[in-house]
């Protein structure tokens, strides 16, 4: 899932996506990033296309893990909740703390 779509699910505009992820969402994001880093160290890609392929491989690792977890839990690990507990109260971009 691309960041723009993910932010839309969580109802975010300019806020940090990472600051609004659940622990499981963060773990899966980190898994994909760390896998990509290790693959890049191992295969030393050169150029945009090679780096894209490595990034897709890392992202696929997180996707497989997510699918396995969701199959076992019988529910999505992606939530609409934002961890900072706020919501927009009007279109003027005002925030209200819901804590």
C-alpha positions in Angstrom: 0.0 0.0 0.0 1.4 3.4 -0.8 1.6 6.1 1.8 -1.0 8.3 0.3 -3.6 5.5 0.4 -2.6 4.5 3.9 -2.9 8.2 5.1 -6.4 8.3 3.6 -7.5 5.2 5.5 -6.3 6.8 8.7 -7.9 10.2 7.9 -4.5 12.0 7.9 -3.6 15.1 5.9 -0.1 16.3 6.7 0.5 14.4 9.9 3.2 11.7 10.2 1.9 8.4 9.1 4.4 6.6 11.4 3.2 8.5 14.4 -0.3 7.2 13.8 0.5 3.5 13.2 -0.4 0.7 15.6 2.4 -1.4 17.0 1.6 -4.2 14.5 1.5 -1.8 11.5 4.9 -0.3 12.6 6.4 -3.8 13.0 5.3 -4.7 9.5 6.7 -1.5 8.0 10.0 -2.0 9.8 10.1 -5.6 8.5 9.8 -4.4 4.9 12.4 -1.7 5.4 14.9 -3.9 7.2 14.5 -6.7 4.6 15.0 -4.1 1.8 18.2 -2.9 3.5 19.6 -6.4 3.9 18.7 -7.3 0.3 20.4 -4.1 -0.9 23.6 -4.9 1.1 23.6 -8.4 -0.4 22.8 -7.6 -4.0 24.2 -4.1 -4.3 21.7 -2.8 -6.9 22.8 -0.1 -9.3 20.3 2.2 -10.9 16.7 3.0 -10.3 15.2 -0.2 -11.8 17.5 -2.5 -9.8 16.7 -0.5 -6.6 12.9 -0.7 -7.3 13.2 -4.4 -7.6 14.9 -4.7 -4.3 12.3 -2.5 -2.7 9.5 -4.6 -4.1 11.2 -7.7 -2.7 11.4 -6.2 0.7 7.8 -5.0 0.6 6.7 -8.4 -0.5 8.2 -9.9 2.6 6.1 -7.6 4.8 3.0 -8.4 2.6 3.5 -12.1 3.1 3.9 -11.7 6.9 0.8 -9.4 7.0 -1.3 -11.9 5.0 -0.3 -14.7 7.3 -1.0 -12.7 10.5 -4.4 -11.6 9.1 -5.3 -15.2 8.1 -4.6 -16.4 11.6 -6.3 -13.5 13.4 -9.3 -13.5 10.9 -9.1 -9.7 10.9 -7.1 -6.9 9.3 -4.0 -5.5 11.1 -4.5 -2.2 9.3 -6.7 0.1 11.4 -8.4 3.5 10.9 -7.3 4.6 14.3 -4.7 7.2 14.7 -2.5 6.9 17.8 -2.4 10.6 18.5 -6.2 10.6 19.2 -7.3 13.6 17.3 -9.7 14.3 14.5 -10.5 17.1 12.2 -13.5 19.1 13.4 -13.9 21.2 10.2 -12.3 21.9 6.8 -10.2 24.7 8.3 -7.7 22.0 9.3 -8.4 22.6 13.0 -7.5 19.7 15.2 -9.3 18.5 18.3 -7.6 16.3 20.8 -9.9 13.4 21.7 -8.0 12.2 24.8 
